[in-house]
């Protein structure tokens, strides 16, 4: 049967239906499906998401050669070469009070991959690495892999592999 013939028959049947039966018929009710308890599902999803973050890798950084206890030690973690050395674009930043000798800090919840770390001794607590003539650090600083740098350090020279569950590196501060 073609669509146009079927359509004509349906329209004709509707037009010839008695209207008094429509007004007197009881309303059609459909059974409602049972409500599923949503709160336990939400709780399960939130706990599963929290465990996924807790299962990430951990990078433990040992900072060597901290000169004195003035100010703070600031460590920045980078994942992309474009953001390297720009603390405001760092993946994570950790700050802790300076103490002479060796300090340990950690970055938690990291996905396995390539990262670079830049650390500096913010002796005057201004939250930036101070430079002389715009290019020579006047505060102690260090990079992952402890590369010898001439000019601005590069991400590739400082890049390390972080693997789950834990990776360790040592950074020596230079003053």
C-alpha positions in Angstrom: 0.0 0.0 0.0 1.4 3.3 -1.0 1.9 6.0 1.7 -0.7 8.4 0.1 -3.4 5.8 0.1 -2.7 4.8 3.7 -2.7 8.5 4.7 -6.1 9.1 3.0 -7.7 6.1 4.8 -6.3 7.2 8.2 -7.7 10.7 7.7 -11.1 9.4 6.7 -11.2 7.1 9.7 -10.5 9.9 12.1 -13.1 12.1 10.5 -15.8 9.5 10.8 -15.2 8.6 14.4 -18.0 9.6 16.8 -16.8 12.4 19.1 -19.0 11.5 22.1 -16.9 8.3 22.7 -13.7 10.3 22.9 -15.0 12.7 25.5 -16.4 9.9 27.7 -13.4 7.6 27.5 -11.2 7.4 30.6 -7.8 9.0 30.4 -5.0 6.7 29.3 -2.4 6.2 32.0 0.9 4.5 31.4 2.7 2.7 34.2 5.8 4.7 35.3 9.0 2.8 35.4 10.5 2.4 38.9 13.0 5.1 40.0 16.5 3.9 40.2 18.4 5.0 43.3 20.8 7.6 41.9 22.7 8.5 45.0 24.6 5.2 45.3 25.6 5.4 41.7 26.9 9.0 42.1 28.8 8.0 45.2 30.3 5.0 43.3 31.4 7.2 40.4 33.0 9.8 42.7 34.9 7.2 44.6 36.1 5.5 41.4 37.3 8.9 40.1 39.2 9.6 43.4 40.9 6.2 43.2 42.0 7.0 39.6 43.8 10.1 40.8 45.3 8.3 43.8 46.6 5.6 41.5 48.7 8.1 39.5 52.4 8.2 39.7 54.4 10.1 42.2 57.6 12.1 41.5 59.9 12.5 44.5 62.5 15.3 44.2 65.5 15.5 46.4 66.9 19.0 46.4 70.6 19.2 47.2 72.9 22.1 48.1 70.3 24.5 49.6 72.5 27.3 50.9 70.4 28.9 53.8 67.0 29.1 55.4 66.0 32.5 53.9 62.7 32.5 52.0 61.2 29.5 50.2 62.1 26.8 47.8 59.7 26.8 44.7 59.5 23.8 42.4 57.5 23.8 39.2 56.5 20.8 37.1 56.0 21.1 33.4 54.6 18.6 30.8 54.8 20.7 27.6 57.9 22.4 26.1 55.9 25.6 25.3 55.1 26.2 29.0 58.6 25.3 30.4 60.1 28.0 32.7 56.8 29.9 32.9 55.6 29.3 36.4 52.1 30.5 35.7 51.7 27.8 33.1 53.2 25.0 35.2 51.3 21.8 35.7 52.0 21.9 39.4 53.9 24.3 41.7 55.2 23.3 45.2 56.5 25.8 47.7 58.2 24.9 51.0 60.3 26.8 53.6 64.0 26.7 52.8 66.4 24.8 55.1 70.2 24.5 54.5 71.3 21.2 53.1 69.0 18.7 51.5 65.2 18.9 51.1 62.6 16.5 49.7 59.4 17.3 48.0 56.9 15.4 45.9 54.4 15.8 43.0 51.5 13.4 43.4 48.8 12.1 41.0 50.9 12.2 37.8 50.1 10.2 34.7 53.1 8.3 33.4 55.0 10.4 30.8 57.6 13.0 30.2 58.0 15.9 32.6 60.6 18.6 33.5 61.2 20.2 36.9 62.6 23.7 37.6 63.5 24.6 41.2 64.7 27.9 42.6 65.5 29.3 46.0 63.2 32.3 46.4 65.3 34.0 49.1 63.4 37.3 49.1 60.0 35.6 48.9 58.8 37.5 45.8 57.6 34.3 44.0 59.9 34.7 41.0 63.4 33.8 40.0 65.3 37.1 40.1 67.7 37.8 37.2 70.7 40.1 36.7 70.6 41.9 33.4 67.4 40.0 32.5 69.2 36.6 32.0 71.6 35.6 34.8 69.9 34.1 38.0 70.7 35.9 41.2 69.0 33.2 43.3 69.9 29.5 43.5 68.2 27.4 40.8 68.2 23.8 39.5 66.7 21.7 36.7 65.8 18.0 36.4 68.7 16.0 34.9 71.0 18.8 36.2 72.0 19.9 32.7 74.9 22.3 32.0 73.1 25.3 30.5 74.4 28.2 28.4 71.5 30.5 27.8 67.9 29.7 28.6 67.4 26.0 29.6 65.5 23.8 27.2 62.7 21.3 28.0 64.4 18.5 26.2 67.6 18.8 28.2 65.6 18.6 31.5 62.9 16.1 30.5 62.6 12.9 32.6 60.3 9.9 32.4 57.8 9.5 35.3 56.5 6.0 35.8 53.9 4.6 38.2 53.9 4.1 41.0 57.0 6.2 41.9 60.0 7.9 40.3 62.9 9.7 42.1 65.2 12.4 40.9 67.9 14.6 42.5 68.4 18.2 41.6 71.5 20.2 42.7 70.9 23.9 43.2 73.5 26.3 41.7 74.0 29.7 43.2 
